[in-house]
């Protein structure tokens, strides 16, 4: 039962952090937070780290549920992470990015336990 909760925390935390990183690599969303366009190197770094976080979330879901259900669970985590970020960004952009840091760290820790 605990492995289920660790997998859910890992999936949601890592997907939220990954989707936040991908969004902040775009100039439009980066401008909302920082007031300027995203530098090219930072954008590439954000995309690479975000892809790694999303892949780790996928692997965590597949490890617990198997391939078929794991991919479906991962897609659900992606959806929840993206909707949570786009819901928070217009109203609390700093809180949205802080939640990405906390969610990413919690997801990494939970992935280690699951």
N, CA, C and O atoms as a Tinker XYZ file with bonds, in Angstrom:
   456  protein
     1  N      0.819000   -1.206000    0.000000    73     2
     2  CA     0.000000    0.000000    0.000000    64     1     3
     3  C      0.859000    1.264000    0.000000    63     2     4     5
     4  O      0.533000    2.246000   -0.668000    81     3
     5  N      1.958000    1.231000    0.755000    73     3     6
     6  CA     2.833000    2.405000    0.782000    64     5     7
     7  C      3.495000    2.632000   -0.575000    63     6     8     9
     8  O      3.724000    3.772000   -0.980000    81     7
     9  N      3.802000    1.532000   -1.276000    73     7    10
    10  CA     4.425000    1.679000   -2.590000    64     9    11
    11  C      3.486000    2.387000   -3.558000    63    10    12    13
    12  O      3.936000    3.127000   -4.433000    81    11
    13  N      2.186000    2.164000   -3.406000    73    11    14
    14  CA     1.213000    2.859000   -4.248000    64    13    15
    15  C      1.284000    4.361000   -4.018000    63    14    16    17
    16  O      1.305000    5.136000   -4.975000    81    15
    17  N      1.320000    4.776000   -2.759000    73    15    18
    18  CA     1.374000    6.214000   -2.457000    64    17    19
    19  C      2.683000    6.835000   -2.918000    63    18    20    21
    20  O      2.692000    7.956000   -3.427000    81    19
    21  N      3.786000    6.119000   -2.745000    73    19    22
    22  CA     5.059000    6.632000   -3.232000    64    21    23
    23  C      5.044000    6.773000   -4.748000    63    22    24    25
    24  O      5.595000    7.736000   -5.282000    81    23
    25  N      4.428000    5.836000   -5.442000    73    23    26
    26  CA     4.344000    5.907000   -6.903000    64    25    27
    27  C      3.472000    7.070000   -7.341000    63    26    28    29
    28  O      3.805000    7.760000   -8.304000    81    27
    29  N      2.370000    7.298000   -6.656000    73    27    30
    30  CA     1.493000    8.425000   -7.002000    64    29    31
    31  C      2.202000    9.748000   -6.749000    63    30    32    33
    32  O      2.139000   10.655000   -7.579000    81    31
    33  N      2.876000    9.864000   -5.611000    73    31    34
    34  CA     3.623000   11.092000   -5.309000    64    33    35
    35  C      4.731000   11.298000   -6.333000    63    34    36    37
    36  O      4.939000   12.415000   -6.806000    81    35
    37  N      5.446000   10.224000   -6.679000    73    35    38
    38  CA     6.515000   10.343000   -7.667000    64    37    39
    39  C      5.956000   10.769000   -9.017000    63    38    40    41
    40  O      6.494000   11.671000   -9.660000    81    39
    41  N      4.884000   10.125000   -9.444000    73    39    42
    42  CA     4.305000   10.458000  -10.744000    64    41    43
    43  C      3.805000   11.891000  -10.811000    63    42    44    45
    44  O      4.125000   12.626000  -11.744000    81    43
    45  N      3.024000   12.281000   -9.824000    73    43    46
    46  CA     2.455000   13.642000   -9.841000    64    45    47
    47  C      3.530000   14.707000   -9.644000    63    46    48    49
    48  O      3.545000   15.711000  -10.355000    81    47
    49  N      4.424000   14.493000   -8.687000    73    47    50
    50  CA     5.468000   15.492000   -8.423000    64    49    51
    51  C      6.400000   15.684000   -9.596000    63    50    52    53
    52  O      6.708000   16.813000   -9.977000    81    51
    53  N      6.851000   14.578000  -10.172000    73    51    54
    54  CA     7.778000   14.671000  -11.296000    64    53    55
    55  C      7.109000   15.207000  -12.552000    63    54    56    57
    56  O      7.716000   15.966000  -13.308000    81    55
    57  N      5.860000   14.814000  -12.776000    73    55    58
    58  CA     5.153000   15.337000  -13.949000    64    57    59
    59  C      4.874000   16.825000  -13.808000    63    58    60    61
    60  O      5.008000   17.573000  -14.776000    81    59
    61  N      4.488000   17.262000  -12.619000    73    59    62
    62  CA     4.246000   18.696000  -12.412000    64    61    63
    63  C      5.541000   19.484000  -12.621000    63    62    64    65
    64  O      5.545000   20.510000  -13.301000    81    63
    65  N      6.633000   19.004000  -12.036000    73    63    66
    66  CA     7.910000   19.700000  -12.206000    64    65    67
    67  C      8.357000   19.687000  -13.671000    63    66    68    69
    68  O      8.869000   20.688000  -14.173000    81    67
    69  N      8.168000   18.570000  -14.346000    73    67    70
    70  CA     8.548000   18.482000  -15.752000    64    69    71
    71  C      7.722000   19.394000  -16.638000    63    70    72    73
    72  O      8.264000   20.074000  -17.509000    81    71
    73  N      6.420000   19.413000  -16.422000    73    71    74
    74  CA     5.557000   20.286000  -17.227000    64    73    75
    75  C      5.837000   21.758000  -16.930000    63    74    76    77
    76  O      5.758000   22.595000  -17.830000    81    75
    77  N      6.160000   22.079000  -15.687000    73    75    78
    78  CA     6.516000   23.457000  -15.336000    64    77    79
    79  C      7.797000   23.865000  -16.047000    63    78    80    81
    80  O      7.886000   24.968000  -16.585000    81    79
    81  N      8.780000   22.988000  -16.052000    73    79    82
    82  CA    10.032000   23.287000  -16.743000    64    81    83
    83  C      9.841000   23.485000  -18.237000    63    82    84    85
    84  O     10.423000   24.393000  -18.830000    81    83
    85  N      9.021000   22.631000  -18.845000    73    83    86
    86  CA     8.757000   22.795000  -20.282000    64    85    87
    87  C      8.041000   24.107000  -20.571000    63    86    88    89
    88  O      8.333000   24.776000  -21.562000    81    87
    89  N      7.105000   24.472000  -19.703000    73    87    90
    90  CA     6.379000   25.731000  -19.910000    64    89    91
    91  C      7.297000   26.927000  -19.724000    63    90    92    93
    92  O      7.223000   27.890000  -20.487000    81    91
    93  N      8.162000   26.877000  -18.718000    73    91    94
    94  CA     9.051000   28.012000  -18.464000    64    93    95
    95  C     10.160000   28.131000  -19.502000    63    94    96    97
    96  O     10.816000   29.170000  -19.578000    81    95
    97  N     10.383000   27.096000  -20.298000    73    95    98
    98  CA    11.340000   27.197000  -21.399000    64    97    99
    99  C     10.775000   28.036000  -22.545000    63    98   100   101
   100  O     11.522000   28.485000  -23.415000    81    99
   101  N      9.469000   28.245000  -22.547000    73    99   102
   102  CA     8.838000   29.097000  -23.559000    64   101   103
   103  C      8.948000   30.560000  -23.143000    63   102   104   105
   104  O      8.796000   30.893000  -21.968000    81   103
   105  N      9.210000   31.422000  -24.110000    73   103   106
   106  CA     9.382000   32.839000  -23.807000    64   105   107
   107  C      8.153000   33.446000  -23.146000    63   106   108   109
   108  O      8.281000   34.265000  -22.236000    81   107
   109  N      6.981000   33.060000  -23.588000    73   107   110
   110  CA     5.747000   33.653000  -23.053000    64   109   111
   111  C      5.611000   33.420000  -21.553000    63   110   112   113
   112  O      5.334000   34.352000  -20.798000    81   111
   113  N      5.807000   32.178000  -21.124000    73   111   114
   114  CA     5.655000   31.864000  -19.710000    64   113   115
   115  C      6.855000   32.344000  -18.899000    63   114   116   117
   116  O      6.706000   32.734000  -17.741000    81   115
   117  N      8.023000   32.317000  -19.493000    73   115   118
   118  CA     9.212000   32.817000  -18.803000    64   117   119
   119  C      9.077000   34.321000  -18.557000    63   118   120   121
   120  O      9.495000   34.827000  -17.516000    81   119
   121  N      8.497000   35.019000  -19.514000    73   119   122
   122  CA     8.270000   36.455000  -19.378000    64   121   123
   123  C      7.305000   36.759000  -18.236000    63   122   124   125
   124  O      7.458000   37.764000  -17.541000    81   123
   125  N      6.305000   35.887000  -18.040000    73   123   126
   126  CA     5.357000   36.089000  -16.951000    64   125   127
   127  C      6.045000   36.024000  -15.596000    63   126   128   129
   128  O      5.655000   36.731000  -14.666000    81   127
   129  N      7.060000   35.187000  -15.480000    73   127   130
   130  CA     7.725000   34.998000  -14.201000    64   129   131
   131  C      8.906000   35.937000  -14.028000    63   130   132   133
   132  O      9.061000   36.545000  -12.969000    81   131
   133  N      9.734000   36.064000  -15.044000    73   131   134
   134  CA    10.973000   36.814000  -14.930000    64   133   135
   135  C     10.949000   38.190000  -15.585000    63   134   136   137
   136  O     11.840000   39.002000  -15.336000    81   135
   137  N      9.963000   38.466000  -16.405000    73   135   138
   138  CA     9.888000   39.759000  -17.055000    64   137   139
   139  C     10.676000   39.856000  -18.352000    63   138   140   141
   140  O     10.681000   40.916000  -18.979000    81   139
   141  N     11.337000   38.794000  -18.773000    73   139   142
   142  CA    12.110000   38.815000  -20.013000    64   141   143
   143  C     12.060000   37.455000  -20.691000    63   142   144   145
   144  O     11.562000   36.480000  -20.127000    81   143
   145  N     12.585000   37.405000  -21.907000    73   143   146
   146  CA    12.610000   36.148000  -22.649000    64   145   147
   147  C     13.595000   35.168000  -22.022000    63   146   148   149
   148  O     14.532000   35.561000  -21.328000    81   147
   149  N     13.365000   33.911000  -22.278000    73   147   150
   150  CA    14.221000   32.843000  -21.753000    64   149   151
   151  C     15.493000   32.768000  -22.594000    63   150   152   153
   152  O     15.411000   32.635000  -23.816000    81   151
   153  N     16.664000   32.850000  -21.968000    73   151   154
   154  CA    17.911000   32.703000  -22.732000    64   153   155
   155  C     17.983000   31.315000  -23.372000    63   154   156   157
   156  O     17.430000   30.348000  -22.848000    81   155
   157  N     18.660000   31.236000  -24.490000    73   155   158
   158  CA    18.710000   29.986000  -25.266000    64   157   159
   159  C     19.294000   28.827000  -24.459000    63   158   160   161
   160  O     18.746000   27.725000  -24.478000    81   159
   161  N     20.388000   29.059000  -23.758000    73   159   162
   162  CA    21.011000   27.981000  -22.977000    64   161   163
   163  C     20.107000   27.524000  -21.837000    63   162   164   165
   164  O     19.996000   26.328000  -21.570000    81   163
   165  N     19.472000   28.465000  -21.174000    73   163   166
   166  CA    18.553000   28.104000  -20.086000    64   165   167
   167  C     17.363000   27.330000  -20.629000    63   166   168   169
   168  O     16.894000   26.384000  -19.997000    81   167
   169  N     16.874000   27.727000  -21.793000    73   167   170
   170  CA    15.763000   27.014000  -22.411000    64   169   171
   171  C     16.126000   25.574000  -22.744000    63   170   172   173
   172  O     15.330000   24.660000  -22.529000    81   171
   173  N     17.334000   25.375000  -23.270000    73   171   174
   174  CA    17.782000   24.013000  -23.579000    64   173   175
   175  C     17.947000   23.187000  -22.311000    63   174   176   177
   176  O     17.599000   22.006000  -22.285000    81   175
   177  N     18.477000   23.805000  -21.262000    73   175   178
   178  CA    18.651000   23.102000  -19.994000    64   177   179
   179  C     17.301000   22.739000  -19.377000    63   178   180   181
   180  O     17.121000   21.629000  -18.876000    81   179
   181  N     16.356000   23.674000  -19.414000    73   179   182
   182  CA    15.024000   23.403000  -18.881000    64   181   183
   183  C     14.349000   22.262000  -19.639000    63   182   184   185
   184  O     13.717000   21.400000  -19.028000    81   183
   185  N     14.476000   22.254000  -20.942000    73   183   186
   186  CA    13.869000   21.182000  -21.741000    64   185   187
   187  C     14.496000   19.823000  -21.431000    63   186   188   189
   188  O     13.788000   18.822000  -21.317000    81   187
   189  N     15.822000   19.789000  -21.296000    73   187   190
   190  CA    16.511000   18.526000  -21.034000    64   189   191
   191  C     16.156000   17.978000  -19.651000    63   190   192   193
   192  O     15.855000   16.793000  -19.510000    81   191
   193  N     16.190000   18.835000  -18.639000    73   191   194
   194  CA    15.857000   18.399000  -17.281000    64   193   195
   195  C     14.392000   17.982000  -17.205000    63   194   196   197
   196  O     14.061000   16.990000  -16.556000    81   195
   197  N     13.520000   18.730000  -17.861000    73   195   198
   198  CA    12.093000   18.399000  -17.852000    64   197   199
   199  C     11.831000   17.056000  -18.512000    63   198   200   201
   200  O     11.031000   16.262000  -18.015000    81   199
   201  N     12.494000   16.799000  -19.620000    73   199   202
   202  CA    12.328000   15.508000  -20.293000    64   201   203
   203  C     12.810000   14.368000  -19.395000    63   202   204   205
   204  O     12.191000   13.305000  -19.356000    81   203
   205  N     13.903000   14.585000  -18.680000    73   203   206
   206  CA    14.410000   13.553000  -17.766000    64   205   207
   207  C     13.422000   13.313000  -16.623000    63   206   208   209
   208  O     13.202000   12.166000  -16.233000    81   207
   209  N     12.825000   14.377000  -16.083000    73   207   210
   210  CA    11.844000   14.223000  -15.005000    64   209   211
   211  C     10.608000   13.479000  -15.490000    63   210   212   213
   212  O     10.083000   12.619000  -14.783000    81   211
   213  N     10.145000   13.803000  -16.682000    73   211   214
   214  CA     8.976000   13.117000  -17.223000    64   213   215
   215  C      9.269000   11.646000  -17.514000    63   214   216   217
   216  O      8.410000   10.789000  -17.308000    81   215
   217  N     10.466000   11.356000  -17.986000    73   215   218
   218  CA    10.855000    9.964000  -18.228000    64   217   219
   219  C     10.952000    9.187000  -16.919000    63   218   220   221
   220  O     10.540000    8.029000  -16.850000    81   219
   221  N     11.495000    9.820000  -15.886000    73   219   222
   222  CA    11.573000    9.169000  -14.583000    64   221   223
   223  C     10.181000    8.896000  -14.021000    63   222   224   225
   224  O      9.951000    7.853000  -13.409000    81   223
   225  N      9.258000    9.823000  -14.225000    73   223   226
   226  CA     7.877000    9.606000  -13.789000    64   225   227
   227  C      7.263000    8.432000  -14.552000    63   226   228   229
   228  O      6.560000    7.611000  -13.962000    81   227
   229  N      7.521000    8.349000  -15.845000    73   227   230
   230  CA     7.014000    7.232000  -16.643000    64   229   231
   231  C      7.574000    5.904000  -16.142000    63   230   232   233
   232  O      6.834000    4.932000  -15.990000    81   231
   233  N      8.861000    5.863000  -15.890000    73   231   234
   234  CA     9.478000    4.632000  -15.411000    64   233   235
   235  C      8.938000    4.224000  -14.050000    63   234   236   237
   236  O      8.760000    3.036000  -13.779000    81   235
   237  N      8.682000    5.193000  -13.202000    73   235   238
   238  CA     8.117000    4.904000  -11.887000    64   237   239
   239  C      6.718000    4.303000  -12.011000    63   238   240   241
   240  O      6.389000    3.340000  -11.318000    81   239
   241  N      5.902000    4.867000  -12.886000    73   239   242
   242  CA     4.542000    4.346000  -13.094000    64   241   243
   243  C      4.570000    2.951000  -13.711000    63   242   244   245
   244  O      3.799000    2.079000  -13.308000    81   243
   245  N      5.448000    2.736000  -14.681000    73   243   246
   246  CA     5.546000    1.424000  -15.327000    64   245   247
   247  C      6.064000    0.380000  -14.348000    63   246   248   249
   248  O      5.633000   -0.773000  -14.383000    81   247
   249  N      6.981000    0.773000  -13.481000    73   247   250
   250  CA     7.530000   -0.180000  -12.515000    64   249   251
   251  C      6.443000   -0.699000  -11.578000    63   250   252   253
   252  O      6.447000   -1.878000  -11.224000    81   251
   253  N      5.518000    0.161000  -11.174000    73   251   254
   254  CA     4.484000   -0.270000  -10.228000    64   253   255
   255  C      3.305000   -0.949000  -10.918000    63   254   256   257
   256  O      2.856000   -2.006000  -10.474000    81   255
   257  N      2.796000   -0.351000  -12.007000    73   255   258
   258  CA     1.561000   -0.839000  -12.621000    64   257   259
   259  C      1.764000   -1.723000  -13.843000    63   258   260   261
   260  O      0.803000   -2.325000  -14.321000    81   259
   261  N      2.953000   -1.819000  -14.350000    73   259   262
   262  CA     3.169000   -2.543000  -15.602000    64   261   263
   263  C      3.056000   -1.579000  -16.779000    63   262   264   265
   264  O      2.739000   -0.403000  -16.598000    81   263
   265  N      3.314000   -2.078000  -17.978000    73   263   266
   266  CA     3.401000   -1.191000  -19.137000    64   265   267
   267  C      2.067000   -0.541000  -19.484000    63   266   268   269
   268  O      1.995000    0.684000  -19.589000    81   267
   269  N      1.021000   -1.323000  -19.662000    73   267   270
   270  CA    -0.263000   -0.765000  -20.111000    64   269   271
   271  C     -0.867000    0.215000  -19.122000    63   270   272   273
   272  O     -1.153000    1.359000  -19.474000    81   271
   273  N     -1.061000   -0.221000  -17.904000    73   271   274
   274  CA    -1.664000    0.647000  -16.888000    64   273   275
   275  C     -0.698000    1.752000  -16.467000    63   274   276   277
   276  O     -1.127000    2.847000  -16.102000    81   275
   277  N      0.602000    1.470000  -16.518000    73   275   278
   278  CA     1.593000    2.487000  -16.142000    64   277   279
   279  C      1.589000    3.676000  -17.092000    63   278   280   281
   280  O      1.688000    4.825000  -16.662000    81   279
   281  N      1.476000    3.395000  -18.377000    73   279   282
   282  CA     1.415000    4.492000  -19.353000    64   281   283
   283  C      0.130000    5.289000  -19.174000    63   282   284   285
   284  O      0.140000    6.516000  -19.277000    81   283
   285  N     -0.965000    4.608000  -18.910000    73   283   286
   286  CA    -2.232000    5.310000  -18.674000    64   285   287
   287  C     -2.157000    6.164000  -17.419000    63   286   288   289
   288  O     -2.645000    7.294000  -17.412000    81   287
   289  N     -1.553000    5.640000  -16.354000    73   287   290
   290  CA    -1.394000    6.411000  -15.119000    64   289   291
   291  C     -0.478000    7.611000  -15.345000    63   290   292   293
   292  O     -0.728000    8.698000  -14.825000    81   291
   293  N      0.586000    7.407000  -16.125000    73   291   294
   294  CA     1.507000    8.499000  -16.422000    64   293   295
   295  C      0.815000    9.606000  -17.221000    63   294   296   297
   296  O      1.033000   10.789000  -16.963000    81   295
   297  N     -0.009000    9.224000  -18.179000    73   295   298
   298  CA    -0.753000   10.231000  -18.941000    64   297   299
   299  C     -1.711000   11.009000  -18.033000    63   298   300   301
   300  O     -1.916000   12.209000  -18.219000    81   299
   301  N     -2.292000   10.319000  -17.055000    73   299   302
   302  CA    -3.133000   11.004000  -16.081000    64   301   303
   303  C     -2.325000   11.974000  -15.236000    63   302   304   305
   304  O     -2.776000   13.087000  -14.963000    81   303
   305  N     -1.137000   11.563000  -14.822000    73   303   306
   306  CA    -0.261000   12.455000  -14.048000    64   305   307
   307  C      0.164000   13.662000  -14.885000    63   306   308   309
   308  O      0.228000   14.780000  -14.375000    81   307
   309  N      0.452000   13.439000  -16.161000    73   307   310
   310  CA     0.791000   14.549000  -17.057000    64   309   311
   311  C     -0.352000   15.552000  -17.144000    63   310   312   313
   312  O     -0.141000   16.764000  -17.092000    81   311
   313  N     -1.555000   15.029000  -17.275000    73   311   314
   314  CA    -2.730000   15.889000  -17.388000    64   313   315
   315  C     -2.937000   16.707000  -16.123000    63   314   316   317
   316  O     -3.159000   17.916000  -16.192000    81   315
   317  N     -2.865000   16.061000  -14.982000    73   315   318
   318  CA    -3.053000   16.763000  -13.710000    64   317   319
   319  C     -1.947000   17.802000  -13.510000    63   318   320   321
   320  O     -2.219000   18.927000  -13.090000    81   319
   321  N     -0.707000   17.429000  -13.809000    73   319   322
   322  CA     0.403000   18.366000  -13.660000    64   321   323
   323  C      0.267000   19.587000  -14.552000    63   322   324   325
   324  O      0.512000   20.710000  -14.112000    81   323
   325  N     -0.120000   19.375000  -15.796000    73   323   326
   326  CA    -0.272000   20.501000  -16.725000    64   325   327
   327  C     -1.429000   21.403000  -16.317000    63   326   328   329
   328  O     -1.293000   22.626000  -16.333000    81   327
   329  N     -2.563000   20.815000  -15.953000    73   327   330
   330  CA    -3.714000   21.632000  -15.555000    64   329   331
   331  C     -3.448000   22.391000  -14.265000    63   330   332   333
   332  O     -3.882000   23.534000  -14.117000    81   331
   333  N     -2.742000   21.771000  -13.334000    73   331   334
   334  CA    -2.415000   22.469000  -12.096000    64   333   335
   335  C     -1.511000   23.663000  -12.377000    63   334   336   337
   336  O     -1.709000   24.741000  -11.817000    81   335
   337  N     -0.524000   23.473000  -13.241000    73   335   338
   338  CA     0.380000   24.581000  -13.550000    64   337   339
   339  C     -0.339000   25.710000  -14.291000    63   338   340   341
   340  O     -0.172000   26.879000  -13.944000    81   339
   341  N     -1.132000   25.372000  -15.301000    73   339   342
   342  CA    -1.793000   26.445000  -16.042000    64   341   343
   343  C     -2.887000   27.106000  -15.219000    63   342   344   345
   344  O     -3.288000   28.231000  -15.517000    81   343
   345  N     -3.376000   26.426000  -14.190000    73   343   346
   346  CA    -4.324000   27.063000  -13.293000    64   345   347
   347  C     -3.650000   28.009000  -12.314000    63   346   348   349
   348  O     -4.233000   29.023000  -11.930000    81   347
   349  N     -2.431000   27.687000  -11.907000    73   347   350
   350  CA    -1.716000   28.520000  -10.941000    64   349   351
   351  C     -0.944000   29.671000  -11.576000    63   350   352   353
   352  O     -0.815000   30.731000  -10.963000    81   351
   353  N     -0.435000   29.488000  -12.778000    73   351   354
   354  CA     0.461000   30.477000  -13.375000    64   353   355
   355  C     -0.123000   31.879000  -13.481000    63   354   356   357
   356  O      0.582000   32.828000  -13.136000    81   355
   357  N     -1.345000   32.079000  -13.928000    73   355   358
   358  CA    -1.826000   33.458000  -14.051000    64   357   359
   359  C     -2.032000   34.153000  -12.710000    63   358   360   361
   360  O     -1.911000   35.375000  -12.625000    81   359
   361  N     -2.338000   33.403000  -11.673000    73   359   362
   362  CA    -2.696000   34.008000  -10.393000    64   361   363
   363  C     -1.551000   34.026000   -9.393000    63   362   364   365
   364  O     -1.438000   34.961000   -8.600000    81   363
   365  N     -0.711000   33.016000   -9.418000    73   363   366
   366  CA     0.396000   32.916000   -8.462000    64   365   367
   367  C      1.615000   32.297000   -9.140000    63   366   368   369
   368  O      1.942000   31.138000   -8.886000    81   367
   369  N      2.292000   33.061000  -10.003000    73   367   370
   370  CA     3.407000   32.465000  -10.759000    64   369   371
   371  C      4.566000   32.015000   -9.879000    63   370   372   373
   372  O      5.180000   30.983000  -10.153000    81   371
   373  N      4.870000   32.755000   -8.848000    73   371   374
   374  CA     5.978000   32.350000   -7.971000    64   373   375
   375  C      5.625000   31.101000   -7.167000    63   374   376   377
   376  O      6.467000   30.228000   -6.956000    81   375
   377  N      4.380000   31.027000   -6.725000    73   375   378
   378  CA     3.934000   29.834000   -6.008000    64   377   379
   379  C      3.929000   28.620000   -6.929000    63   378   380   381
   380  O      4.223000   27.509000   -6.487000    81   379
   381  N      3.601000   28.815000   -8.198000    73   379   382
   382  CA     3.592000   27.708000   -9.157000    64   381   383
   383  C      4.995000   27.144000   -9.349000    63   382   384   385
   384  O      5.166000   25.929000   -9.436000    81   383
   385  N      5.993000   28.013000   -9.416000    73   383   386
   386  CA     7.358000   27.524000   -9.592000    64   385   387
   387  C      7.909000   26.943000   -8.292000    63   386   388   389
   388  O      8.671000   25.977000   -8.324000    81   387
   389  N      7.535000   27.513000   -7.158000    73   387   390
   390  CA     7.958000   26.948000   -5.880000    64   389   391
   391  C      7.358000   25.557000   -5.692000    63   390   392   393
   392  O      8.028000   24.649000   -5.200000    81   391
   393  N      6.111000   25.394000   -6.079000    73   391   394
   394  CA     5.469000   24.085000   -6.000000    64   393   395
   395  C      6.167000   23.090000   -6.922000    63   394   396   397
   396  O      6.228000   21.900000   -6.610000    81   395
   397  N      6.690000   23.554000   -8.043000    73   395   398
   398  CA     7.426000   22.665000   -8.946000    64   397   399
   399  C      8.710000   22.170000   -8.278000    63   398   400   401
   400  O      9.067000   21.000000   -8.411000    81   399
   401  N      9.392000   23.044000   -7.571000    73   399   402
   402  CA    10.602000   22.617000   -6.858000    64   401   403
   403  C     10.269000   21.608000   -5.767000    63   402   404   405
   404  O     10.928000   20.576000   -5.646000    81   403
   405  N      9.252000   21.906000   -4.980000    73   403   406
   406  CA     8.852000   21.011000   -3.898000    64   405   407
   407  C      8.338000   19.686000   -4.472000    63   406   408   409
   408  O      8.698000   18.613000   -3.988000    81   407
   409  N      7.502000   19.769000   -5.499000    73   407   410
   410  CA     6.967000   18.557000   -6.119000    64   409   411
   411  C      8.044000   17.712000   -6.769000    63   410   412   413
   412  O      8.008000   16.483000   -6.696000    81   411
   413  N      9.001000   18.367000   -7.404000    73   411   414
   414  CA    10.096000   17.639000   -8.024000    64   413   415
   415  C     10.959000   16.915000   -7.002000    63   414   416   417
   416  O     11.329000   15.758000   -7.200000    81   415
   417  N     11.280000   17.603000   -5.903000    73   415   418
   418  CA    12.069000   16.961000   -4.848000    64   417   419
   419  C     11.306000   15.819000   -4.192000    63   418   420   421
   420  O     11.863000   14.747000   -3.951000    81   419
   421  N     10.025000   16.053000   -3.905000    73   419   422
   422  CA     9.200000   14.990000   -3.313000    64   421   423
   423  C      9.083000   13.816000   -4.280000    63   422   424   425
   424  O      9.128000   12.660000   -3.862000    81   423
   425  N      8.934000   14.107000   -5.565000    73   423   426
   426  CA     8.844000   13.054000   -6.562000    64   425   427
   427  C     10.131000   12.245000   -6.673000    63   426   428   429
   428  O     10.091000   11.022000   -6.803000    81   427
   429  N     11.269000   12.926000   -6.620000    73   427   430
   430  CA    12.550000   12.214000   -6.676000    64   429   431
   431  C     12.732000   11.330000   -5.451000    63   430   432   433
   432  O     13.196000   10.194000   -5.561000    81   431
   433  N     12.367000   11.852000   -4.282000    73   431   434
   434  CA    12.485000   11.048000   -3.062000    64   433   435
   435  C     11.540000    9.858000   -3.110000    63   434   436   437
   436  O     11.924000    8.744000   -2.756000    81   435
   437  N     10.303000   10.088000   -3.548000    73   435   438
   438  CA     9.319000    9.006000   -3.612000    64   437   439
   439  C      9.711000    7.962000   -4.658000    63   438   440   441
   440  O      9.473000    6.770000   -4.464000    81   439
   441  N     10.306000    8.404000   -5.756000    73   439   442
   442  CA    10.741000    7.446000   -6.787000    64   441   443
   443  C     11.837000    6.531000   -6.231000    63   442   444   445
   444  O     11.949000    5.372000   -6.630000    81   443
   445  N     12.622000    7.050000   -5.330000    73   443   446
   446  CA    13.659000    6.225000   -4.703000    64   445   447
   447  C     13.073000    5.174000   -3.775000    63   446   448   449
   448  O     13.658000    4.105000   -3.602000    81   447
   449  N     11.929000    5.465000   -3.178000    73   447   450
   450  CA    11.299000    4.529000   -2.253000    64   449   451
   451  C     10.403000    3.515000   -2.946000    63   450   452   453
   452  O     10.195000    2.413000   -2.439000    81   451
   453  N      9.868000    3.892000   -4.117000    73   451   454
   454  CA     8.903000    2.989000   -4.769000    64   453   455
   455  C      9.568000    1.863000   -5.523000    63   454   456
   456  O      8.884000    1.031000   -6.118000    81   455
